[in-house]
Amino acid sequence: MADSPQRRLVTVCQHRSCARSGAEQVLAAFESHRAPHIRISSSECQGQCGSGPTVRVMPDNTWYCQVTPEDVNTIVHEHLEDNQPVERLLHPRMHQTASTYAHLAAQYQARETQET
C-alpha cells in the first residue's frame, strides 16, 4: 500500500495588515494548488501583524511569515508534498533558526530601501 500524503490545513491571514501586504494574492496562489490532502482557508488575524502575510500549516503548527505569491509554489512542493518546511520563510518567533533570522533581516532591509 502506497503512503498517502499527510492531510494538512493551510490558513492564510486576511486581516488588515496582511491584506495590505498582498495576502489576497497569496491565498489565491494557494487555492490554485488544490489537492485532496490539502485544505486552504482564509483566516482572521493570527496575531503576527508585523510579519504578514502570515501562513500557518496544521497539524504541523508551522508558521511562515512575509509570504509572497511567488513563495507559494515552494511551500506547496517542499512542505506540503515533500514534508520539508521551507526554512527561509519560517517565522522566527515560532521557529528559531539562523537562516530564518538572516532571511527576515534581508527582507526588512529591502523594504526599508524601497521606502526611502
C-alpha positions as CSV (number, residue, x, y, z in Angstrom):
1,M,0.0,0.0,0.0
2,A,1.4,3.4,-1.0
3,D,1.9,6.1,1.6
4,S,-0.8,8.7,1.2
5,P,0.2,12.3,1.8
6,Q,-0.5,13.8,5.2
7,R,-3.7,15.8,5.3
8,R,-3.0,19.5,6.0
9,L,-4.8,22.7,6.6
10,V,-3.2,25.9,5.3
11,T,-4.6,29.1,6.7
12,V,-3.7,32.5,5.2
13,C,-4.4,35.6,7.3
14,Q,-6.6,38.1,5.5
15,H,-6.7,40.7,8.3
16,R,-5.8,44.4,7.6
17,S,-2.0,44.4,7.8
18,C,-1.6,41.1,6.0
19,A,-4.2,42.2,3.4
20,R,-2.1,45.4,2.8
21,S,0.9,43.2,2.2
22,G,-0.7,41.0,-0.5
23,A,-2.4,38.3,1.5
24,E,-5.3,38.0,-1.0
25,Q,-2.9,37.1,-3.8
26,V,-1.1,34.6,-1.5
27,L,-4.5,33.0,-0.8
28,A,-5.3,32.8,-4.5
29,A,-1.9,31.2,-5.2
30,F,-2.5,28.5,-2.6
31,E,-6.0,27.9,-4.0
32,S,-4.6,27.2,-7.4
33,H,-2.8,24.2,-5.9
34,R,-5.9,22.2,-4.8
35,A,-5.2,18.6,-3.8
36,P,-7.3,16.1,-1.8
37,H,-4.9,16.2,1.1
38,I,-4.7,20.0,1.4
39,R,-7.4,22.3,2.6
40,I,-6.8,26.0,2.0
41,S,-8.7,28.6,4.2
42,S,-8.6,32.3,4.8
43,S,-8.4,33.3,8.4
44,E,-8.8,36.4,10.6
45,C,-5.9,37.9,12.4
46,Q,-3.3,35.3,13.5
47,G,-1.6,37.8,15.8
48,Q,1.6,38.3,13.8
49,C,0.6,41.6,12.2
50,G,4.2,42.9,11.7
51,S,5.2,39.8,9.8
52,G,2.4,39.4,7.2
53,P,1.2,37.9,5.1
54,T,1.2,35.0,7.6
55,V,0.6,31.4,6.6
56,R,0.1,28.6,9.1
57,V,0.2,24.9,8.2
58,M,-1.6,22.5,10.5
59,P,-1.3,19.9,12.1
60,D,2.5,20.7,11.8
61,N,2.0,24.1,13.5
62,T,4.4,25.6,11.0
63,W,4.3,29.4,10.7
64,Y,5.5,31.2,7.6
65,C,5.9,35.0,7.5
66,Q,6.1,37.6,4.8
67,V,4.9,35.1,2.3
68,T,4.6,36.3,-1.3
69,P,2.6,34.6,-4.1
70,E,6.0,33.6,-5.6
71,D,6.7,31.6,-2.4
72,V,3.6,29.5,-2.6
73,N,4.9,27.0,-5.2
74,T,8.0,26.4,-2.9
75,I,5.8,25.8,0.2
76,V,3.5,23.5,-1.7
77,H,6.2,21.4,-3.3
78,E,8.7,21.3,-0.4
79,H,6.5,21.3,2.6
80,L,3.1,20.0,1.6
81,E,4.3,17.4,-0.8
82,D,7.9,16.5,0.4
83,N,7.4,17.2,4.1
84,Q,10.3,19.6,4.3
85,P,9.4,23.0,5.8
86,V,10.8,26.0,3.8
87,E,13.4,27.2,6.3
88,R,13.9,30.6,4.8
89,L,10.2,31.5,5.3
90,L,9.8,30.1,8.8
91,H,8.5,32.7,11.3
92,P,11.5,33.4,13.6
93,R,9.3,33.8,16.7
94,M,7.9,30.3,16.3
95,H,10.9,28.6,14.6
96,Q,14.2,29.8,15.8
97,T,16.9,29.0,13.1
98,A,19.8,31.0,11.9
99,S,18.6,31.1,8.3
100,T,15.2,32.4,9.2
101,Y,16.7,35.4,11.0
102,A,19.1,36.1,8.2
103,H,16.3,35.9,5.6
104,L,13.9,38.1,7.7
105,A,16.7,40.7,8.2
106,A,17.3,40.8,4.4
107,Q,13.6,41.3,3.8
108,Y,13.3,44.2,6.3
109,Q,16.4,45.8,4.7
110,A,14.9,45.5,1.3
111,R,11.6,47.1,2.4
112,E,13.5,50.0,4.1
113,T,15.5,50.6,0.9
114,Q,12.3,50.6,-1.2
115,E,10.6,53.1,1.2
116,T,13.5,55.6,1.0
